[in-house]
């Protein structure tokens, strides 16, 4: 994500330690909560890829030097579902409601969204998420921003796929089908140790402990790899809304007193809201590697595609 923002004040050592502990606790909680589903999903993906022989039978046949042929018929049944989704040309669209200006505004929004989807090759992103949805029950994609060029500050919205659906760990307390009520979400990846050292030369690999038992907890470090986590969370924030004479509600939380007086905000109808802002940290098992990065939206920009 290229949209970055420095914190209002630098994080203290205690703050950083608390965030790392929070990430570790939440990630372990999500892994424990969904462990059985993840195990079954991994088996489904392996089976779809052609790894269909039972382990004990495989060992016996390898020992006896007997052949193991696999006639993988499963992909054709997956394609029967996903090909229909590809042909449907799925796309995000807006619909006007009752205001007279809504049809024109909707047309403008649809044009912007259509351009974002075209530049993102979004049809392939949606198809990839659908493949995972059918194959193992869930797929994911993300909304992100990128600088248009190395010599500018202009940014554009992009829709990108998440290649490994099992790399995403969501707040188990969320109940909405789109996980919009999740208070946090983690996207993990594993880097080779050497690659980690090259990309994060100031990070201390030695401080990331290796687990004694790989089956009872989610490991952050092994002999070959280091786990990196994008930790997205909603940070509570008190918001002040005012209603303009035209009936529009605007957020004036961060407007300075002089500007408030100039705008006549104190004479407008006001409302205090328990809102939040979205931020992301990049974390190893021992320290913060980057962040906090502020996200402009009110939702965590990781979107699930749920299977039936």
HUTA-V654886 format. One line per field, one symbol per residue. ss: DSSP state (a for helix, b for strand, c for the rest). phi: phi as a letter, one per 30 degrees, with the letter a starting at -180 (. if undefined). burial: 1 if it has 24 or more other C-alpha atoms within 12 Angstrom, else 0. A space follows every 10 residues. Layout:
ss: ???
phi: ???
burial: ???
//
This chain:
ss: cccccccccc ccaaaaaaaa aaaaaaaaaa aaacaaaaaa aaaaaaaacc ccccaaaaaa aaaccccccc cccaaaaaaa aaaaaaaccc cccccccccc caaaaaaaaa aaaaaaaaac caaaaaaaaa aaaaaacbbb bbbbbbbccc ccccbbbbbb bcccaaabbb cccccccccc cccbbbbbbb bbaaaaaaac ccccaaaccc cccccccccc bcccbbbbbb bbbbbbbbbb bbbcccccbb bcccccaaaa aaacaaacbb bbbbbbbbbb bbbccccbbb bbbbbccccc cbbbbbcc
phi: .cdcaddebe ddeddddddd dddddddddd dddceddddd dddddddddj dcdeeddedd ddddhcdbdb cdcdedddde ddddddddhd adbcbdccdd ddeddddddd dddddddddc hddddddddd ededdbjabb bbcbbbddad cbcdbbdbcb dcdcdddcbc edddbddchd cddaabccac ceeddddddb dddcdddcdd ddbdccbddc bbdcbbdcbd ccbcceadbc cbcdedjdcb dcecddedde dddiddccdc bcbdcabcbb ccbcdbadca jdcdcddccd dccdbddd
burial: 1110000000 0000010011 0111011111 1000000100 1101100100 0000000000 0000000000 0000000100 0100100000 1000000000 0000000000 0001011001 0111111111 1111111111 1111100000 0000011111 1111111111 1100000011 0111111111 1010010000 0010100100 0000000111 1000111111 1111000001 1100000001 0100000000 0000100000 0000011111 1111111111 1111100011 11111000
//
